[in-house]
Amino acid sequence: MTARSGPAADPASVRRLSRAISVVENRAAGHREILACAYRAGGAARVVGVTGPPGAGKSTLVDALTAHWAQAGEPVAVLAVDPASPFSGGAVLGDRVRMDRSADLPGVYVRSLSARGEGGGLSAAVWDVLAVLGEAGFHRVLLETVGAGQADVAIADAADCTVVVGVPGLGDHVQAAKAGLMEIGDLYVVNKADLPGAVATAAQIDTALSAAYAGEPGVNAVSPGFHGPQPATSPGRRALMSRHGDPSREATVWRPPTLLVSAGKGEGIPELAASVDAFLAWSEAGERMRARRRARIRSLVARELGAALLAPYLDPGEPFGAALADWVERVLDGQVSPVEAAAALAAREAPAPPPPRGGAP
């Protein structure tokens, strides 16, 4: 990991940034002060998320995109969320070793984070680390998830643009018909396009997208005659509309494109980068990107609020901690349900005296 120009221009600044990220990731002493500065700085980075199943070539694609933007003079940070080591809990670092094209370019900063058992393919610290990188001056961050399955869709909440990567031979005709990954993409990429079946795989994905989207890939102007009340649609269709524009109310909508790329050879990378920037420009033109970030911050505040409210109950030496222990015993003895115990704790009720054993005293 090196950075010789841009926000992290020298080894000392790289070390300071790395230490700050470690403190934030580990919630070590001083992390509150670091985050206070980071969020007040207001330097929100444009976050491009890259996700997809294991073996799709996500790391190679991220490496190629990073090199493309870095060679154009942009400072670029890469966050690769790796599986956690079963021994240390730290990142296995399997993704970083594939960043051989871009890691030593000027203005590039590469960092691995451990997923630490979190679901969704991301680490719980990702949002805060993104704020630290924004304060450091990185206006573009590539965020790569752990190899994701159908349920690993947290990337859609963290990224301003989500790129879903697939390859021929992984059952894409089945994946294209399912929910999960096929409902979170702003762009879809068929990597390793030189392999047999790549064109067919892209066609299958595009056919699946046609069930929810009209128009051509990219930005589509909505005909004035199309505005007004529209027939009722399924919840899934409405969810997609909320992400990419509702043609009954908005002047433009986005249809996710499906692109053929050979990241290892650098083929199709300029076209992919242009599509990413087109989507970001469309999102920024209205309130869409701000709305995404508002939802992200709401989740962050709710997470911190939950932790703050729970803290008094997690210390068995404190009154609330002792009350929690008492209610746990009552649930264990079959006197109450966990729902009743939680409601009583929320109302700060003390446990009632236990009923006498063996009849009346």
One Martini backbone bead per residue (centre of mass of N, CA, C, O) as a GRO file, in nm:
protein
  361
    1MET     BB    1   0.090   0.039   0.028
    2THR     BB    2   0.056   0.343  -0.158
    3ALA     BB    3   0.118   0.716  -0.163
    4ARG     BB    4   0.250   0.998  -0.365
    5SER     BB    5  -0.028   1.144  -0.406
    6GLY     BB    6  -0.242   1.351  -0.281
    7PRO     BB    7  -0.383   1.299   0.019
    8ALA     BB    8  -0.152   1.060   0.030
    9ALA     BB    9   0.174   1.183  -0.027
   10ASP     BB   10   0.309   1.032   0.221
   11PRO     BB   11   0.413   0.811   0.452
   12ALA     BB   12   0.309   0.970   0.700
   13SER     BB   13   0.012   1.008   0.604
   14VAL     BB   14  -0.045   0.709   0.570
   15ARG     BB   15   0.000   0.631   0.866
   16ARG     BB   16  -0.217   0.814   0.987
   17LEU     BB   17  -0.455   0.695   0.834
   18SER     BB   18  -0.421   0.401   0.926
   19ARG     BB   19  -0.450   0.456   1.228
   20ALA     BB   20  -0.731   0.580   1.220
   21ILE     BB   21  -0.873   0.332   1.103
   22SER     BB   22  -0.799   0.136   1.330
   23VAL     BB   23  -0.940   0.287   1.557
   24VAL     BB   24  -1.223   0.276   1.430
   25GLU     BB   25  -1.250  -0.032   1.383
   26ASN     BB   26  -1.179  -0.093   1.709
   27ARG     BB   27  -1.284   0.119   1.908
   28ALA     BB   28  -1.073   0.296   2.017
   29ALA     BB   29  -0.907   0.521   2.160
   30GLY     BB   30  -1.032   0.818   1.989
   31HIS     BB   31  -1.269   0.762   1.782
   32ARG     BB   32  -1.461   0.999   1.836
   33GLU     BB   33  -1.272   1.227   1.744
   34ILE     BB   34  -1.228   1.131   1.457
   35LEU     BB   35  -1.533   1.131   1.373
   36ALA     BB   36  -1.596   1.423   1.430
   37CYS     BB   37  -1.405   1.533   1.211
   38ALA     BB   38  -1.505   1.372   0.966
   39TYR     BB   39  -1.811   1.464   0.963
   40ARG     BB   40  -1.750   1.778   0.969
   41ALA     BB   41  -1.596   1.802   0.693
   42GLY     BB   42  -1.784   1.694   0.440
   43GLY     BB   43  -1.603   1.471   0.259
   44ALA     BB   44  -1.773   1.308   0.054
   45ALA     BB   45  -1.753   1.019  -0.101
   46ARG     BB   46  -1.755   0.836  -0.389
   47VAL     BB   47  -1.925   0.525  -0.389
   48VAL     BB   48  -1.803   0.215  -0.527
   49GLY     BB   49  -1.962  -0.083  -0.553
   50VAL     BB   50  -1.842  -0.431  -0.534
   51THR     BB   51  -2.018  -0.727  -0.636
   52GLY     BB   52  -2.035  -1.088  -0.585
   53PRO     BB   53  -1.941  -1.382  -0.649
   54PRO     BB   54  -1.727  -1.610  -0.619
   55GLY     BB   55  -1.505  -1.580  -0.902
   56ALA     BB   56  -1.575  -1.299  -1.067
   57GLY     BB   57  -1.336  -1.074  -1.036
   58LYS     BB   58  -1.342  -0.822  -0.841
   59SER     BB   59  -1.044  -0.744  -0.785
   60THR     BB   60  -0.962  -0.704  -1.079
   61LEU     BB   61  -1.169  -0.484  -1.136
   62VAL     BB   62  -1.081  -0.283  -0.920
   63ASP     BB   63  -0.794  -0.252  -1.025
   64ALA     BB   64  -0.871  -0.141  -1.307
   65LEU     BB   65  -1.036   0.107  -1.212
   66THR     BB   66  -0.819   0.238  -1.042
   67ALA     BB   67  -0.615   0.278  -1.269
   68HIS     BB   68  -0.791   0.452  -1.449
   69TRP     BB   69  -0.833   0.692  -1.244
   70ALA     BB   70  -0.537   0.741  -1.162
   71GLN     BB   71  -0.430   0.802  -1.457
   72ALA     BB   72  -0.635   1.064  -1.453
   73GLY     BB   73  -0.565   1.197  -1.143
   74GLU     BB   74  -0.712   1.036  -0.926
   75PRO     BB   75  -0.787   0.989  -0.606
   76VAL     BB   76  -0.781   0.649  -0.470
   77ALA     BB   77  -0.979   0.434  -0.275
   78VAL     BB   78  -0.954   0.104  -0.116
   79LEU     BB   79  -1.205  -0.127   0.006
   80ALA     BB   80  -1.140  -0.452   0.137
   81VAL     BB   81  -1.362  -0.699   0.229
   82ASP     BB   82  -1.267  -0.955   0.430
   83PRO     BB   83  -1.232  -1.230   0.563
   84ALA     BB   84  -1.208  -1.368   0.867
   85SER     BB   85  -1.002  -1.473   1.090
   86PRO     BB   86  -1.022  -1.750   1.309
   87PHE     BB   87  -0.785  -1.631   1.504
   88SER     BB   88  -0.783  -1.290   1.495
   89GLY     BB   89  -1.022  -1.137   1.309
   90GLY     BB   90  -0.882  -1.055   1.072
   91ALA     BB   91  -0.777  -1.002   0.770
   92VAL     BB   92  -0.676  -1.213   0.509
   93LEU     BB   93  -0.587  -1.055   0.230
   94GLY     BB   94  -0.680  -1.171  -0.056
   95ASP     BB   95  -0.730  -0.901  -0.227
   96ARG     BB   96  -0.469  -0.725  -0.217
   97VAL     BB   97  -0.279  -0.912  -0.397
   98ARG     BB   98  -0.451  -0.819  -0.671
   99MET     BB   99  -0.327  -0.509  -0.663
  100ASP     BB  100  -0.090  -0.485  -0.907
  101ARG     BB  101  -0.168  -0.225  -1.090
  102SER     BB  102  -0.247   0.016  -0.853
  103ALA     BB  103  -0.101   0.032  -0.566
  104ASP     BB  104   0.163   0.213  -0.693
  105LEU     BB  105   0.006   0.447  -0.760
  106PRO     BB  106  -0.060   0.757  -0.761
  107GLY     BB  107  -0.317   0.814  -0.519
  108VAL     BB  108  -0.320   0.526  -0.382
  109TYR     BB  109  -0.539   0.349  -0.148
  110VAL     BB  110  -0.510   0.044   0.044
  111ARG     BB  111  -0.769  -0.144   0.226
  112SER     BB  112  -0.828  -0.378   0.476
  113LEU     BB  113  -1.122  -0.545   0.601
  114SER     BB  114  -1.294  -0.699   0.841
  115ALA     BB  115  -1.599  -0.858   0.874
  116ARG     BB  116  -1.646  -0.992   1.162
  117GLY     BB  117  -1.924  -1.164   1.097
  118GLU     BB  118  -2.076  -0.996   0.913
  119GLY     BB  119  -2.338  -0.935   0.738
  120GLY     BB  120  -2.357  -0.847   0.382
  121GLY     BB  121  -2.027  -0.823   0.312
  122LEU     BB  122  -1.958  -0.638   0.564
  123SER     BB  123  -1.851  -0.393   0.776
  124ALA     BB  124  -1.945  -0.196   1.043
  125ALA     BB  125  -1.702   0.026   0.977
  126VAL     BB  126  -1.732   0.141   0.689
  127TRP     BB  127  -1.878   0.416   0.718
  128ASP     BB  128  -1.654   0.548   0.893
  129VAL     BB  129  -1.418   0.508   0.697
  130LEU     BB  130  -1.538   0.679   0.473
  131ALA     BB  131  -1.521   0.944   0.633
  132VAL     BB  132  -1.214   0.948   0.666
  133LEU     BB  133  -1.151   0.951   0.360
  134GLY     BB  134  -1.299   1.214   0.299
  135GLU     BB  135  -1.123   1.393   0.482
  136ALA     BB  136  -0.850   1.310   0.322
  137GLY     BB  137  -0.961   1.357  -0.005
  138PHE     BB  138  -1.137   1.127  -0.110
  139HIS     BB  139  -1.369   1.120  -0.389
  140ARG     BB  140  -1.292   0.808  -0.435
  141VAL     BB  141  -1.445   0.483  -0.361
  142LEU     BB  142  -1.366   0.142  -0.348
  143LEU     BB  143  -1.605  -0.122  -0.267
  144GLU     BB  144  -1.536  -0.448  -0.150
  145THR     BB  145  -1.670  -0.748  -0.108
  146VAL     BB  146  -1.748  -1.019  -0.007
  147GLY     BB  147  -1.842  -1.295  -0.127
  148ALA     BB  148  -2.165  -1.300  -0.262
  149GLY     BB  149  -2.494  -1.353  -0.204
  150GLN     BB  150  -2.831  -1.310  -0.198
  151ALA     BB  151  -2.807  -1.166   0.108
  152ASP     BB  152  -2.551  -0.976   0.023
  153VAL     BB  153  -2.677  -0.627   0.032
  154ALA     BB  154  -2.532  -0.386   0.193
  155ILE     BB  155  -2.394  -0.222  -0.037
  156ALA     BB  156  -2.647  -0.049  -0.121
  157ASP     BB  157  -2.619   0.139   0.141
  158ALA     BB  158  -2.303   0.235   0.104
  159ALA     BB  159  -2.345   0.303  -0.195
  160ASP     BB  160  -2.380   0.514  -0.481
  161CYS     BB  161  -2.265   0.263  -0.657
  162THR     BB  162  -2.365  -0.057  -0.792
  163VAL     BB  163  -2.165  -0.340  -0.879
  164VAL     BB  164  -2.248  -0.633  -1.054
  165VAL     BB  165  -2.074  -0.944  -1.065
  166GLY     BB  166  -2.017  -1.174  -1.334
  167VAL     BB  167  -1.995  -1.507  -1.484
  168PRO     BB  168  -1.951  -1.755  -1.665
  169GLY     BB  169  -2.072  -2.062  -1.512
  170LEU     BB  170  -2.270  -1.958  -1.241
  171GLY     BB  171  -2.579  -1.961  -1.305
  172ASP     BB  172  -2.710  -1.690  -1.430
  173HIS     BB  173  -2.999  -1.783  -1.515
  174VAL     BB  174  -3.076  -1.810  -1.215
  175GLN     BB  175  -2.989  -1.541  -1.089
  176ALA     BB  176  -3.169  -1.358  -1.280
  177ALA     BB  177  -3.445  -1.478  -1.129
  178LYS     BB  178  -3.359  -1.351  -0.865
  179ALA     BB  179  -3.310  -1.219  -0.585
  180GLY     BB  180  -3.105  -0.973  -0.446
  181LEU     BB  181  -2.856  -0.904  -0.644
  182MET     BB  182  -3.073  -0.839  -0.882
  183GLU     BB  183  -3.179  -0.567  -0.690
  184ILE     BB  184  -2.898  -0.368  -0.647
  185GLY     BB  185  -2.817  -0.275  -0.921
  186ASP     BB  186  -2.677  -0.016  -1.141
  187LEU     BB  187  -2.473  -0.232  -1.248
  188TYR     BB  188  -2.376  -0.484  -1.493
  189VAL     BB  189  -2.123  -0.749  -1.498
  190VAL     BB  190  -1.941  -0.939  -1.740
  191ASN     BB  191  -1.685  -1.121  -1.681
  192LYS     BB  192  -1.481  -1.277  -1.881
  193ALA     BB  193  -1.567  -1.223  -2.200
  194ASP     BB  194  -1.376  -1.453  -2.340
  195LEU     BB  195  -1.572  -1.654  -2.258
  196PRO     BB  196  -1.785  -1.882  -2.294
  197GLY     BB  197  -2.114  -1.733  -2.264
  198ALA     BB  198  -2.112  -1.422  -2.215
  199VAL     BB  199  -2.334  -1.316  -2.402
  200ALA     BB  200  -2.561  -1.492  -2.285
  201THR     BB  201  -2.544  -1.387  -1.997
  202ALA     BB  202  -2.609  -1.091  -2.063
  203ALA     BB  203  -2.887  -1.154  -2.189
  204GLN     BB  204  -3.017  -1.273  -1.934
  205ILE     BB  205  -2.992  -1.023  -1.757
  206ASP     BB  206  -3.141  -0.827  -1.947
  207THR     BB  207  -3.408  -0.981  -1.944
  208ALA     BB  208  -3.460  -0.951  -1.641
  209LEU     BB  209  -3.463  -0.635  -1.645
  210SER     BB  210  -3.709  -0.603  -1.847
  211ALA     BB  211  -3.929  -0.667  -1.624
  212ALA     BB  212  -3.866  -0.360  -1.482
  213TYR     BB  213  -3.757  -0.219  -1.749
  214ALA     BB  214  -3.735   0.051  -1.960
  215GLY     BB  215  -3.555   0.110  -2.224
  216GLU     BB  216  -3.236   0.218  -2.218
  217PRO     BB  217  -2.936   0.217  -2.127
  218GLY     BB  218  -2.955   0.442  -1.878
  219VAL     BB  219  -3.073   0.742  -1.956
  220ASN     BB  220  -3.428   0.831  -1.943
  221ALA     BB  221  -3.673   0.990  -2.095
  222VAL     BB  222  -3.991   1.094  -2.012
  223SER     BB  223  -4.284   1.098  -2.131
  224PRO     BB  224  -4.530   1.319  -2.071
  225GLY     BB  225  -4.769   1.102  -2.115
  226PHE     BB  226  -4.668   0.912  -1.862
  227HIS     BB  227  -4.780   1.078  -1.663
  228GLY     BB  228  -4.923   0.970  -1.377
  229PRO     BB  229  -5.123   0.737  -1.310
  230GLN     BB  230  -5.053   0.400  -1.240
  231PRO     BB  231  -5.040   0.093  -1.232
  232ALA     BB  232  -5.015  -0.147  -1.030
  233THR     BB  233  -4.738  -0.276  -0.850
  234SER     BB  234  -4.502  -0.442  -0.730
  235PRO     BB  235  -4.289  -0.422  -0.472
  236GLY     BB  236  -4.035  -0.471  -0.642
  237ARG     BB  237  -4.087  -0.250  -0.853
  238ARG     BB  238  -4.102  -0.011  -0.654
  239ALA     BB  239  -3.814  -0.044  -0.546
  240LEU     BB  240  -3.675   0.010  -0.815
  241MET     BB  241  -3.794   0.288  -0.864
  242SER     BB  242  -3.668   0.426  -0.611
  243ARG     BB  243  -3.373   0.392  -0.731
  244HIS     BB  244  -3.443   0.468  -1.071
  245GLY     BB  245  -3.717   0.585  -1.105
  246ASP     BB  246  -4.038   0.730  -1.151
  247PRO     BB  247  -4.233   0.759  -1.438
  248SER     BB  248  -4.489   0.901  -1.289
  249ARG     BB  249  -4.287   1.160  -1.166
  250GLU     BB  250  -4.034   1.164  -1.361
  251ALA     BB  251  -3.815   1.274  -1.617
  252THR     BB  252  -3.607   1.051  -1.522
  253VAL     BB  253  -3.441   0.735  -1.585
  254TRP     BB  254  -3.282   0.425  -1.484
  255ARG     BB  255  -3.107   0.177  -1.670
  256PRO     BB  256  -2.938  -0.093  -1.619
  257PRO     BB  257  -2.654  -0.199  -1.737
  258THR     BB  258  -2.484  -0.446  -1.952
  259LEU     BB  259  -2.144  -0.549  -1.928
  260LEU     BB  260  -1.854  -0.628  -2.108
  261VAL     BB  261  -1.562  -0.777  -1.939
  262SER     BB  262  -1.186  -0.779  -1.922
  263ALA     BB  263  -1.001  -0.712  -1.661
  264GLY     BB  264  -0.724  -0.857  -1.716
  265LYS     BB  265  -0.711  -0.683  -2.009
  266GLY     BB  266  -0.882  -0.400  -1.996
  267GLU     BB  267  -1.161  -0.464  -2.113
  268GLY     BB  268  -1.422  -0.222  -2.075
  269ILE     BB  269  -1.336  -0.007  -1.859
  270PRO     BB  270  -1.407   0.272  -1.979
  271GLU     BB  271  -1.711   0.207  -2.007
  272LEU     BB  272  -1.764   0.153  -1.710
  273ALA     BB  273  -1.668   0.426  -1.597
  274ALA     BB  274  -1.876   0.592  -1.759
  275SER     BB  275  -2.130   0.462  -1.631
  276VAL     BB  276  -2.074   0.539  -1.342
  277ASP     BB  277  -2.068   0.849  -1.393
  278ALA     BB  278  -2.354   0.867  -1.508
  279PHE     BB  279  -2.499   0.776  -1.254
  280LEU     BB  280  -2.386   0.987  -1.056
  281ALA     BB  281  -2.492   1.232  -1.211
  282TRP     BB  282  -2.792   1.155  -1.193
  283SER     BB  283  -2.805   1.142  -0.879
  284GLU     BB  284  -2.699   1.445  -0.832
  285ALA     BB  285  -2.918   1.615  -0.988
  286GLY     BB  286  -3.082   1.535  -0.756
  287GLU     BB  287  -3.196   1.370  -0.448
  288ARG     BB  288  -3.090   1.074  -0.449
  289MET     BB  289  -2.814   1.076  -0.305
  290ARG     BB  290  -2.910   1.219  -0.049
  291ALA     BB  291  -3.117   1.002   0.028
  292ARG     BB  292  -2.917   0.773   0.067
  293ARG     BB  293  -2.748   0.918   0.285
  294ARG     BB  294  -2.974   0.958   0.485
  295ALA     BB  295  -3.028   0.656   0.534
  296ARG     BB  296  -2.744   0.589   0.632
  297ILE     BB  297  -2.739   0.784   0.879
  298ARG     BB  298  -2.982   0.670   1.021
  299SER     BB  299  -2.850   0.393   1.073
  300LEU     BB  300  -2.612   0.499   1.237
  301VAL     BB  301  -2.769   0.635   1.464
  302ALA     BB  302  -2.926   0.381   1.548
  303ARG     BB  303  -2.680   0.216   1.626
  304GLU     BB  304  -2.570   0.410   1.846
  305LEU     BB  305  -2.826   0.417   2.014
  306GLY     BB  306  -2.837   0.120   2.082
  307ALA     BB  307  -2.563   0.109   2.226
  308ALA     BB  308  -2.629   0.323   2.443
  309LEU     BB  309  -2.883   0.178   2.566
  310LEU     BB  310  -2.730  -0.099   2.632
  311ALA     BB  311  -2.483  -0.044   2.813
  312PRO     BB  312  -2.613  -0.060   3.110
  313TYR     BB  313  -2.690  -0.382   3.063
  314LEU     BB  314  -2.376  -0.501   3.020
  315ASP     BB  315  -2.326  -0.436   3.329
  316PRO     BB  316  -2.342  -0.634   3.610
  317GLY     BB  317  -2.258  -0.391   3.822
  318GLU     BB  318  -2.515  -0.265   3.738
  319PRO     BB  319  -2.844  -0.223   3.779
  320PHE     BB  320  -2.927  -0.301   3.485
  321GLY     BB  321  -2.755  -0.557   3.473
  322ALA     BB  322  -2.901  -0.699   3.709
  323ALA     BB  323  -3.181  -0.695   3.583
  324LEU     BB  324  -3.113  -0.866   3.337
  325ALA     BB  325  -3.026  -1.116   3.496
  326ASP     BB  326  -3.302  -1.164   3.630
  327TRP     BB  327  -3.468  -1.200   3.367
  328VAL     BB  328  -3.311  -1.438   3.258
  329GLU     BB  329  -3.389  -1.632   3.486
  330ARG     BB  330  -3.697  -1.620   3.434
  331VAL     BB  331  -3.687  -1.737   3.155
  332LEU     BB  332  -3.540  -2.001   3.235
  333ASP     BB  333  -3.790  -2.075   3.445
  334GLY     BB  334  -4.070  -1.998   3.288
  335GLN     BB  335  -4.215  -1.710   3.377
  336VAL     BB  336  -4.119  -1.574   3.106
  337SER     BB  337  -4.066  -1.394   2.826
  338PRO     BB  338  -3.856  -1.221   2.629
  339VAL     BB  339  -4.063  -1.002   2.561
  340GLU     BB  340  -4.139  -0.930   2.854
  341ALA     BB  341  -3.856  -0.861   2.951
  342ALA     BB  342  -3.796  -0.631   2.751
  343ALA     BB  343  -4.037  -0.452   2.830
  344ALA     BB  344  -3.954  -0.418   3.128
  345LEU     BB  345  -3.676  -0.293   3.072
  346ALA     BB  346  -3.779  -0.050   2.908
  347ALA     BB  347  -3.961   0.033   3.174
  348ARG     BB  348  -3.787  -0.019   3.431
  349GLU     BB  349  -3.853  -0.292   3.564
  350ALA     BB  350  -3.873  -0.484   3.826
  351PRO     BB  351  -3.868  -0.775   3.944
  352ALA     BB  352  -4.063  -0.986   4.075
  353PRO     BB  353  -4.122  -1.176   4.309
  354PRO     BB  354  -4.098  -1.487   4.368
  355PRO     BB  355  -4.264  -1.751   4.392
  356PRO     BB  356  -4.352  -1.976   4.596
  357ARG     BB  357  -4.228  -2.279   4.704
  358GLY     BB  358  -4.440  -2.532   4.791
  359GLY     BB  359  -4.634  -2.314   4.851
  360ALA     BB  360  -4.745  -2.166   5.108
  361PRO     BB  361  -4.598  -2.020   5.394
   0.00000   0.00000   0.00000
